[in-house]
Amino acid sequence: MDSLKILTTLTMVFWLPSGCYTNSEGSWCYTERHCGPRTWISHGHCNGKRQSPINIIHKDAIHNPSLGPLDLVGYDNCKKLLKIKNTGKTVDVSLEDGLHLAGFGLPTRYTAKSFHLHWGDGATRPGSEHQINGKPYSMELHIVHTRNNLSIPNAVKNSKGIAVLAFFIQKSKNAESKTAEAWELFAENLKNISEKGEDMLLNCSFSLMDLMGSSNFSHYYRYLGSLTTPSCDEAVIWTVFADPILVSPEVVRKFASNLSSTESSKGPRLMNNFRPIQKIGERKVEVSDALKSAATIFVSPPTVFILFLSIATFQPFFSM
């Protein structure tokens, strides 16, 4: 009888399709039909009305003059980055307490808990979750904060319990800044966590501010949404920065090629780990004062031509 039970258990384990797992953390996936995003409706709140990510249309965003630069405390301390882990779904970095976020439009101070990334296939398919005017980027960085330093399980009970800073990451051959160098150091760790469940301590070779350093912290969009993985709790204040962080193509390639989604190095590659765009519904996206002002100052070439033509036409009348 015991032998029969063992045989049955082994049969069930080997029957499970790749990309899905038996525990609640792994019972969903990104790319397989039987556990991909179309099936997430059975997980928690994934069929709600304020789901993320979304496609942000700049011209439809509402100008909020009170949305100024964010107040970031402790993000330049490399010792706050504790451990990097391959979860089988993403690369997650745990953070020590002491990184705080505050600013206009946020009801209170938030504490950074961790950050993770989303990416495509490295070469041809971009993998950002959000889009701007229908444009996706190579990758997307999410820094997850909780209200008043709550645990994640408690934070999701509040409609504004979590604040996420989202940064687009774009591959570029011209990425030669200090920020790009920090991303190269970060990507060097991936070979040490190639299999699901592997982790390692970080050695203070870069800080979170080093990774974000090239960004303009006053250029952003703000909206209310959800977590982008099951159970998709609608508890997130999203801050999506407009200016992408430029990294080398090699950095993007390493994320899509060095990581396995299973506990075997021969398992499927961990790639295309992004949720499809969700409907915005009746929600409104706000645009920060600096970003709106920058867009207003910019004058398109057709407008310049029309202005020039008008001046040329009426100049004789002014000279009379």
C-alpha positions as CSV (number, residue, x, y, z in Angstrom):
1,M,0.0,0.0,0.0
2,D,2.8,2.4,0.9
3,S,4.6,1.6,-2.4
4,L,1.4,2.4,-4.2
5,K,1.1,5.8,-2.5
6,I,4.7,6.6,-3.4
7,L,4.2,5.7,-7.0
8,T,1.0,7.8,-7.2
9,T,2.7,10.8,-5.7
10,L,5.6,10.5,-8.1
11,T,3.2,10.2,-11.0
12,M,1.5,13.4,-9.9
13,V,4.7,15.3,-9.5
14,F,6.0,14.4,-13.0
15,W,2.6,15.1,-14.6
16,L,2.6,18.7,-13.4
17,P,3.3,20.9,-16.5
18,S,6.4,23.0,-16.4
19,G,6.0,26.6,-15.2
20,C,3.4,25.8,-12.5
21,Y,3.9,24.5,-9.0
22,T,1.8,22.9,-6.3
23,N,2.1,25.5,-3.6
24,S,0.0,28.7,-3.6
25,E,3.0,30.9,-4.4
26,G,3.7,29.0,-7.6
27,S,0.2,28.0,-8.8
28,W,0.3,30.7,-11.5
29,C,2.7,31.4,-14.3
30,Y,3.3,33.9,-17.1
31,T,3.6,31.9,-20.3
32,E,1.8,28.6,-20.0
33,R,-1.8,28.5,-21.2
34,H,-3.1,26.5,-18.2
35,C,-1.7,28.8,-15.5
36,G,-1.0,32.1,-17.4
37,P,-2.6,35.5,-17.0
38,R,-5.9,34.5,-18.5
39,T,-6.4,32.0,-15.6
40,W,-5.5,34.5,-12.9
41,I,-9.1,35.5,-12.4
42,S,-9.3,32.6,-10.0
43,H,-6.6,34.1,-7.8
44,G,-7.9,36.7,-5.4
45,H,-8.7,40.1,-6.9
46,C,-7.3,39.6,-10.4
47,N,-10.6,40.5,-12.0
48,G,-11.1,43.8,-10.2
49,K,-11.6,47.3,-11.6
50,R,-8.3,48.9,-10.7
51,Q,-5.8,46.4,-12.0
52,S,-2.3,47.0,-13.1
53,P,-0.3,47.5,-15.3
54,I,-1.8,50.0,-17.7
55,N,-0.9,51.8,-20.9
56,I,-0.5,55.5,-19.9
57,I,-1.7,58.0,-22.5
58,H,0.2,61.2,-21.8
59,K,-2.4,63.6,-23.4
60,D,-5.1,62.0,-21.2
61,A,-3.2,62.4,-18.0
62,I,-4.5,65.1,-15.6
63,H,-2.1,67.8,-14.5
64,N,-1.7,67.9,-10.7
65,P,0.5,70.9,-9.8
66,S,1.0,69.6,-6.3
67,L,2.9,66.5,-7.6
68,G,6.5,67.6,-7.0
69,P,9.8,65.8,-6.5
70,L,9.6,62.8,-4.2
71,D,11.4,62.6,-0.8
72,L,13.7,59.6,-0.7
73,V,15.6,58.8,2.4
74,G,18.3,56.1,2.8
75,Y,18.4,55.0,-0.9
76,D,22.1,55.9,-1.2
77,N,23.1,53.4,1.5
78,C,24.4,50.2,-0.1
79,K,24.3,48.3,3.1
80,K,20.5,48.4,2.9
81,L,20.5,45.9,0.0
82,L,20.6,42.5,1.9
83,K,20.0,39.5,-0.4
84,I,19.2,38.7,-4.0
85,K,17.1,35.7,-4.8
86,N,15.7,33.9,-7.9
87,T,12.1,33.2,-7.0
88,G,11.3,31.3,-10.2
89,K,9.1,34.3,-11.2
90,T,11.6,37.2,-10.9
91,V,14.8,38.4,-9.3
92,D,13.9,39.8,-5.8
93,V,16.2,41.9,-3.6
94,S,15.3,42.2,0.1
95,L,15.9,45.5,1.8
96,E,16.8,46.4,5.4
97,D,14.6,48.9,7.2
98,G,15.6,52.5,6.8
99,L,14.6,53.4,3.2
100,H,11.7,55.8,3.4
101,L,9.4,57.4,0.7
102,A,7.2,60.4,1.1
103,G,5.9,63.2,-1.0
104,F,3.0,65.0,-2.5
105,G,0.0,62.8,-3.1
106,L,1.1,60.1,-0.6
107,P,-1.0,60.0,2.5
108,T,1.9,59.1,4.8
109,R,5.5,57.8,4.9
110,Y,6.2,54.5,3.3
111,T,9.1,52.0,4.0
112,A,10.8,50.1,1.2
113,K,10.6,46.4,1.6
114,S,12.1,44.9,-1.6
115,F,12.6,45.5,-5.3
116,H,12.2,43.2,-8.3
117,L,12.2,43.3,-12.1
118,H,10.2,42.3,-15.1
119,W,11.7,41.6,-18.5
120,G,11.1,40.1,-22.0
121,D,13.3,37.6,-23.9
122,G,16.4,39.8,-23.9
123,A,16.8,40.3,-27.7
124,T,13.6,41.1,-29.5
125,R,10.7,41.2,-27.1
126,P,10.6,44.1,-24.5
127,G,9.3,43.2,-21.1
128,S,8.1,46.2,-19.2
129,E,4.7,45.9,-17.6
130,H,3.5,49.5,-18.0
131,Q,3.6,51.3,-21.3
132,I,3.7,55.0,-22.2
133,N,1.6,55.9,-25.3
134,G,1.7,52.2,-26.3
135,K,5.5,52.0,-26.1
136,P,6.9,49.1,-24.0
137,Y,10.5,49.2,-22.7
138,S,13.2,46.5,-22.3
139,M,12.6,46.0,-18.5
140,E,10.8,47.5,-15.5
141,L,12.0,47.9,-12.0
142,H,9.5,47.9,-9.1
143,I,10.5,49.2,-5.6
144,V,7.8,48.0,-3.2
145,H,7.0,50.1,-0.1
146,T,4.4,49.6,2.7
147,R,2.5,52.2,4.6
148,N,3.9,52.9,8.1
149,N,6.2,49.9,7.7
150,L,3.4,47.3,7.7
151,S,4.0,43.8,6.6
152,I,2.8,43.0,3.0
153,P,-0.2,40.8,4.2
154,N,-1.4,43.7,6.4
155,A,-0.6,46.4,3.8
156,V,-2.8,44.8,1.1
157,K,-5.8,45.3,3.4
158,N,-5.6,49.1,2.9
159,S,-6.5,50.6,-0.5
160,K,-3.4,52.7,-0.2
161,G,-1.3,50.3,1.8
162,I,1.4,49.9,-0.8
163,A,3.4,52.4,-2.8
164,V,5.4,51.2,-5.8
165,L,8.0,53.2,-7.6
166,A,8.2,51.9,-11.2
167,F,11.2,52.7,-13.5
168,F,11.5,51.8,-17.1
169,I,14.9,50.2,-18.1
170,Q,15.9,50.5,-21.8
171,K,18.8,48.8,-23.5
172,S,21.1,51.3,-25.3
173,K,24.6,51.1,-26.9
174,N,25.2,54.5,-25.5
175,A,24.7,53.5,-21.9
176,E,28.0,54.6,-20.3
177,S,26.9,56.4,-17.2
178,K,27.6,55.6,-13.5
179,T,24.1,54.2,-13.4
180,A,24.8,51.9,-16.3
181,E,27.9,50.6,-14.5
182,A,25.9,49.9,-11.3
183,W,23.5,47.8,-13.4
184,E,26.4,45.8,-14.8
185,L,27.5,45.1,-11.3
186,F,24.0,44.0,-10.4
187,A,23.7,41.7,-13.4
188,E,27.0,40.0,-12.5
189,N,25.2,38.4,-9.5
190,L,22.7,36.6,-11.7
191,K,25.1,33.7,-12.6
192,N,25.1,32.9,-8.8
193,I,21.4,32.5,-8.6
194,S,20.7,30.8,-11.8
195,E,18.2,28.2,-10.4
196,K,14.9,28.8,-8.7
197,G,15.3,29.2,-4.9
198,E,19.0,30.2,-5.0
199,D,20.0,33.4,-3.2
200,M,23.1,35.2,-2.1
201,L,24.1,38.1,0.1
202,L,25.0,41.4,-1.6
203,N,28.4,43.0,-0.9
204,C,27.6,46.7,-0.9
205,S,29.0,47.2,-4.4
206,F,26.0,49.4,-5.4
207,S,23.1,51.2,-3.8
208,L,19.5,51.5,-4.8
209,M,20.2,55.2,-5.6
210,D,23.1,54.0,-7.9
211,L,20.5,52.0,-9.9
212,M,18.0,54.8,-10.0
213,G,20.6,57.6,-10.4
214,S,20.0,58.7,-13.9
215,S,16.2,59.2,-13.4
216,N,14.4,62.6,-13.0
217,F,12.5,62.1,-9.8
218,S,10.1,65.0,-10.7
219,H,8.9,63.5,-14.0
220,Y,6.3,60.9,-13.2
221,Y,2.7,59.6,-13.5
222,R,0.5,58.7,-10.5
223,Y,-2.5,56.4,-10.4
224,L,-4.3,53.9,-8.2
225,G,-3.9,50.2,-9.2
226,S,-3.0,46.8,-8.0
227,L,-0.2,44.3,-7.5
228,T,0.7,42.8,-10.9
229,T,0.9,39.2,-9.6
230,P,-1.7,37.1,-7.9
231,S,-3.6,37.8,-5.8
232,C,-3.5,41.2,-7.6
233,D,-4.6,43.1,-4.5
234,E,-6.0,46.6,-5.3
235,A,-3.9,48.3,-2.7
236,V,-1.2,50.2,-4.7
237,I,-0.4,53.8,-5.3
238,W,1.7,53.7,-8.5
239,T,4.4,56.2,-9.3
240,V,5.6,55.5,-12.8
241,F,8.7,57.5,-13.9
242,A,8.7,58.8,-17.5
243,D,12.4,58.8,-18.2
244,P,13.9,55.4,-18.8
245,I,17.2,54.2,-17.1
246,L,19.6,53.3,-19.9
247,V,21.6,50.1,-19.5
248,S,23.8,48.1,-21.9
249,P,22.2,45.4,-24.1
250,E,24.3,42.9,-22.3
251,V,22.6,43.6,-19.0
252,V,19.2,43.0,-20.5
253,R,20.5,39.8,-22.2
254,K,21.8,38.4,-18.8
255,F,18.4,38.6,-17.2
256,A,16.7,36.6,-20.0
257,S,19.6,34.0,-20.4
258,N,21.2,33.4,-17.0
259,L,18.1,32.5,-15.0
260,S,16.0,29.3,-14.8
261,S,12.4,29.3,-13.7
262,T,12.8,25.9,-12.1
263,E,15.2,24.3,-9.6
264,S,17.2,22.8,-12.5
265,S,19.7,24.8,-14.5
266,K,18.4,22.8,-17.5
267,G,14.9,24.0,-16.9
268,P,13.0,26.7,-18.9
269,R,14.6,30.1,-19.0
270,L,13.0,32.8,-16.7
271,M,11.8,35.3,-19.3
272,N,8.7,37.2,-20.4
273,N,7.7,37.6,-16.8
274,F,5.3,40.5,-17.3
275,R,1.5,40.8,-17.0
276,P,-0.4,42.1,-20.0
277,I,-1.9,45.6,-20.0
278,Q,-5.1,45.9,-18.1
279,K,-8.1,48.2,-18.7
280,I,-7.9,51.6,-17.1
281,G,-11.7,51.9,-16.8
282,E,-12.9,55.0,-15.2
283,R,-9.6,55.7,-13.4
284,K,-7.6,58.9,-14.0
285,V,-3.9,59.1,-14.3
286,E,-2.2,62.2,-12.9
287,V,1.0,63.8,-14.3
288,S,3.5,65.6,-12.2
289,D,3.9,69.3,-12.5
290,A,7.5,69.2,-13.9
291,L,6.6,66.5,-16.5
292,K,3.5,68.4,-17.6
293,S,5.5,71.7,-17.8
294,A,8.3,70.1,-19.8
295,A,5.7,68.7,-22.3
296,T,4.1,72.1,-22.6
297,I,7.4,73.9,-23.3
298,F,8.2,71.6,-26.1
299,V,7.0,72.9,-29.5
300,S,6.6,70.4,-32.3
301,P,8.3,71.0,-35.7
302,P,4.9,71.5,-37.5
303,T,4.0,74.2,-35.0
304,V,7.3,75.9,-35.5
305,F,6.8,75.9,-39.3
306,I,3.3,77.4,-38.9
307,L,4.6,80.1,-36.6
308,F,7.4,80.9,-39.0
309,L,5.0,81.1,-41.9
310,S,2.7,83.5,-40.0
311,I,5.5,85.8,-39.1
312,A,6.7,85.9,-42.6
313,T,3.2,86.7,-43.9
314,F,2.5,89.6,-41.5
315,Q,6.0,91.0,-41.3
316,P,5.4,93.6,-44.1
317,F,2.5,95.1,-42.2
318,F,4.6,95.5,-39.1
319,S,7.3,97.4,-41.0
320,M,4.9,100.0,-42.5
